[in-house]
Each structure stands twice: as C-alpha cells, then as structure tokens.
Amino acid sequence: MSSELVQLSDGTYGVRVVSAGSVGANAQTAGPNDQSGFGIGSAAAPAGGTVIATHTPPAGNAGELHEVEITTWLAAGAPAAADLNNMAFKFGGGTITAIPVVNALNVPTKTKLYWTAAAGTAMSVIAVGAATAGVTYAAFISATKIVS
C-alpha cells in the first residue's frame, strides 16, 4: 500500500491510496508491512484538544520503533493568526510536540518523527487551541514499523 497527498481539481487536497483491497480511516496494511498503518481525518472549527486524525498500531507493536509521518493542512474557511501552528502530536494521553501548520488554505506541511509504539496506544493529531470559526483542520498520520 502507498499513499500520497494530491491536489484536487477544486484546489483542495486529498489522499490517494493505492491498495489491493479497501482501507478505512484507521487502516493497517497486510503482508510484510502488517505492522504499519495510517489515519486520516478532519474537523470543522475544532475546539482545543479535538482529535483531527488518529492511528492505533496493532497490539504486536509494543516496543517497536516507527517512522511517523504527519501531514497537516487547513482545508476550508478563512484562517487567521489563531490557526498558525495550532496542531500537536499526541501519544496516548500525553501531548508530545507541536506540529507546524500554515495559516493559509491547502498548504500541506509534513512532519516526520520516530516513536516507539505501545500496545493499543493511539498516535493522534489534535487541535491545540480553538480554531477560527469556519476553518476546517485536516491531517494524515502514517506509522511505518522500522525493521531492524
């Protein structure tokens, strides 16, 4: 399975997923990369702490290192100063780090980090503070197990 962020004819962005089967919003891959997966989501004018996208690695991933790639963008509305860098990476119940977000429409920003997974513990992208009214936040998070 592979995925890429693509610009659509209306100027917005979407994720193109190439896969032999169907995938859901919190999908896992099959075969040699069955310890990988992704989540995609969006939220209109989210309040602080709202989950935008999440991925929960499979239970067999406890203690395994993952490359986590996060793409964030503002998908609709009229962004303001409050939307600049207003997302963060959350692991389980703890917010780990801020994620860059440009306060303009449809400008994707990628962040890559390495994280050790824990069984049943979600990796998420959240809104840090309240978004500007009418602004839609979007995020794509992928986690790929690093094979040693």
Secondary structure in CASP SS format (residue, H / E / C, confidence):
PFRMAT SS
TARGET T0000
AUTHOR 0000-0000-0000
METHOD secondary structure of the structure
MODEL  1
M C 1.00
S E 1.00
S E 1.00
E E 1.00
L E 1.00
V E 1.00
Q E 1.00
L C 1.00
S C 1.00
D C 1.00
G C 1.00
T C 1.00
Y E 1.00
G E 1.00
V E 1.00
R E 1.00
V E 1.00
V E 1.00
S C 1.00
A C 1.00
G C 1.00
S C 1.00
V C 1.00
G C 1.00
A C 1.00
N E 1.00
A E 1.00
Q E 1.00
T C 1.00
A C 1.00
G H 1.00
P H 1.00
N H 1.00
D C 1.00
Q C 1.00
S C 1.00
G E 1.00
F E 1.00
G E 1.00
I E 1.00
G E 1.00
S E 1.00
A E 1.00
A E 1.00
A C 1.00
P C 1.00
A C 1.00
G C 1.00
G C 1.00
T C 1.00
V E 1.00
I E 1.00
A E 1.00
T E 1.00
H E 1.00
T C 1.00
P C 1.00
P C 1.00
A H 1.00
G H 1.00
N H 1.00
A C 1.00
G C 1.00
E C 1.00
L E 1.00
H E 1.00
E E 1.00
V E 1.00
E E 1.00
I E 1.00
T E 1.00
T E 1.00
W E 1.00
L E 1.00
A E 1.00
A E 1.00
G C 1.00
A C 1.00
P C 1.00
A C 1.00
A H 1.00
A H 1.00
D H 1.00
L C 1.00
N C 1.00
N C 1.00
M E 1.00
A E 1.00
F E 1.00
K E 1.00
F E 1.00
G C 1.00
G C 1.00
G E 1.00
T E 1.00
I E 1.00
T E 1.00
A E 1.00
I E 1.00
P C 1.00
V C 1.00
V C 1.00
N C 1.00
A C 1.00
L E 1.00
N C 1.00
V C 1.00
P C 1.00
T E 1.00
K E 1.00
T E 1.00
K E 1.00
L E 1.00
Y E 1.00
W E 1.00
T E 1.00
A C 1.00
A C 1.00
A C 1.00
G C 1.00
T C 1.00
A C 1.00
M E 1.00
S E 1.00
V E 1.00
I E 1.00
A E 1.00
V C 1.00
G C 1.00
A C 1.00
A C 1.00
T C 1.00
A C 1.00
G C 1.00
V C 1.00
T E 1.00
Y E 1.00
A E 1.00
A E 1.00
F E 1.00
I E 1.00
S E 1.00
A E 1.00
T E 1.00
K E 1.00
I C 1.00
V C 1.00
S C 1.00
END
